[in-house]
Amino acid sequence: MTEENLAKYLAELGNITRLKIYMFLIKVGRKGIRVGEIQDYLQIPASTLSHHLTKLSNVGLISQKREGRILNCIANFDVLQAVLNELQESCCSGIPFKE
């Protein structure tokens, strides 16, 4: 993963509302949940929720699947794992020496 991609993911999760939404979607699991249920549970106005879901979707942290009139949101666990791996691999690796 490039530093630019890592920064992009972390920047979107740096917003408290998006972080709450993403953590909620992670807790829901791979099945996902309807947008209306996210709104009801987190008490986020519809227009605000839509804005934040678009941001998370645009960077690939979540996916959205339409089933008729119902829109389901699902956390992208592959991206989550890639972000965690990148951070973990950097842990305690030392500082590169300058020549």
C-alpha angles and dihedrals in degrees: 000000000000122000088241092058093045090050090048093054094044092046092057091047089048089079110088095220093050090046091053091049093047094047089049091051091049090053091049090056136211094323093069129208139249118268090237091057091051089052093048095047098043096034094228119154112251096245092048092047091049091052093051094044089052091053092050092045094048092060094042099249089124138018128214125213124191120215105183106300093345121094116202124197123209129186113239100235093184091062091044090052092047091053092048092047092050092051093044094048089054092052114112093346091132132237115290114246118246116229 
